Amino acid sequence: MVLYSSPGNQEVSEERKLDIMNKITDRIVRHGLVTPAIFFFQMGKPLAFIGSQSVFMASPFLGAIFDEQLIEDFGHVMSDRENVEVLLTMLEEKDIAAQAKLKEAKEQLKLEKQRKKEEKRLAKESRQKDK
């Protein structure tokens, strides 16, 4: 159990930082909370270090729900404002990709509906010719 930690106590590898930020951004995008998350992280950027210390302080309680190592690593990652900026950039990029994917899916659905409508029209014309 982590009771207190400071950013100097443990260095989180770049790979682990990116992994944590990917997990966070994926979940935010999946739940459609991109705008509130960007707002939250932008407002909290000046207080990133204090927020990370709050994560360390709450880690005994959060440890009942989440992996303690993940909580500690998240605290270390969020203690640096540059990492918050990287997180925001990743979040915006993933949101753009998700929006493009959604737009493509809507276009495919629209084309499928048009194709089915055309098939019904042709089937109806065929039946009328048979009579």
N, C-alpha and C positions, 0 to 999 in steps of 0.2 A: 504494500500500500504506500502510495506517495503522499506524504503530508505537506511537504514544501519542496519546491525546486526552483531554481533560477535558470535563466537561459545559458549561463556559463557552465552549469553543472554537466550538461550533456549536449553533445552536438548531434543533431539529426542529419543523416545523410541526405544528399540531394534527391536520390532515388526515393527515399522514404517520404520526403517532403512532397514530391510530386504525386506519390501514391495517395497520401492523405488528402491533398488538394483535389485530386481526381475523384476520390470517393465523395468528398463534400460537394463538389460541383455537379457530379452525376446525380446525386440525390436531390439537390436543389432544382435542377432542370427537370428531372423526372416528376417532381411534385408541382411544377409550374410556379415556383416561388422566386423566379429570377429577379424580378423588379424589387420586391421587398428585400431580398438578400443583398442586392447591389446597394440599395439605400442603407441598409444596416451596416454593411462593411465599410461603405464610404464615410458614414458618420462616425464609426468606431475606429477609423484609422489613427487618429491622433491619440487614442486611448488603447492602442493595441497591446502595449506592455501591461497596463493595468488589467485589461481583459484576460490576458494570458495568465496573470497571477491569480485572477479569480477562478480560472479553470483549475489551476493547481490546488487552490483552496477547496474547491468543490469536488475534487477528484475522489475523496473517500465515498461521497454520496453517489457520484456518477459511476464509480467503479462497480456498483451493484447492478447497473444497467449495461454499461459499455466496458470494453477491454481497457484495463488500467494503463497498459503501455500505449495504446492509441490515444488515450486522454492526455497522458504526459507528453507524447510527441506532438499532439495538436497544440498544447500549450506552448511548447518550444517554437513551433512553426509560426503561430500567431503573435509571438512576442516581437517579431520583426516586421516593421511597416512594409518593407519591400515584398515580403511574402504575401501580405494582404493585397498589395497591388498585383502581384502575379495571380493570386486567386481571383481577383476581379477580372483580369484579362481572360483567364481561362473560362470563367463563368460567361462572359460576353461572347467568346468564340463558340462555346458549346450551345449557347442559346441561339446564335445565328444558324448553326448547323441543325439544331432541332427544328427551328422554324422552317428552314429549307426542306427538311425531310417531311414535315407536316404539309407543306405546300405541295410537294411532289405527290404525297399520298392522296391529297384532295383532288389533284389533277387526274390521277389514276382512277379514282372513284367516279369522277365526272365522266371520263372516257368510257368506263365500264357501263355506266348508266345509259350513255348515248348508244353504245353498242347493243345493249339489251332492248332499248326502245326501237332501234332500227330492225332488230331481229323480229320483234313482235309485229312491227308494221309489215315486214316482208311476209311473215306467216299469215297475217290477216289477208293480205293481197292474194296470196297463194290459195287460201281457202275460198275466197270470193271467185277466183278464176275457175276452181273446180266445180262450183255450183253451176 
